Amino acid sequence: SDEDVVLDNPNPSNTDTPSSDDSNGNTNGNTDGNTSGDTEAALTVGMTAKVGSNTYRVTKAGTKPQVTLTKSAVKSTKASIPSKVTINGTSCEVKAIGANAFKKNKKIKTVTIPSTVTSIGASAFESCTKLTTVTIGKNVTTIGKNAFKNDKALKKITIKATKVKTVGKGAFKNINKKATIKLSGLKASQKKALKKKLTSSGIAKTVSIK
């Protein structure tokens, strides 16, 4: 059955109707939570919506809306970060994981960040003490400060991103001392540049970067 989408629209007077086409095969199966029979409410920047265990904020409206995952209450061992979600009947691309979104989650063990995401916020996964495996998608350009700090069980990190511009201070501080960071699919020059950013962020010397 469809999951409820709880909406908080800061501009309810906006009556523009976005496209409701969702051709991505979104497995969330979410519709707007409207039971009054009215037409679908428009998406507006700043609107928030809860889809499953995650809360999203609309960061771009219009024909190609985008959202940031701002908070997760997931209780399974696998963090669910979809590439798209349906809000108010409209397919939205997940472009970022917000600051503190999964901070201190004591359940998740694996995280896969999809290729739609370009930014991982500060402390997004900080102190997730059971997190062991992370895969970072190919289009991430920013890994915020303390993003994975104090994830002491984190031993396997795969970074597919080829154009990382920023690795914040402490992004991988105090992860498992025997952790391996694999730079997958990068050219030699890209690997060299990213290794320098990772080292400068404060990774322990015992962490292997390949």
Secondary structure by P-SEA (a helix, b strand, c coil): cbbbbbbbcccccccccccccccccccccccccccccccbbbbcccbbbbcccbbbbbcccccbbbbbbccccccccccccccccccccbbbbbcccccccccccccccbbbbcccccccccccccccccccbbbbcccccccccccccccccccbbbbcccccccccccccccccccbbbbbccccaaaaaaaaaaaaaaccccccccc
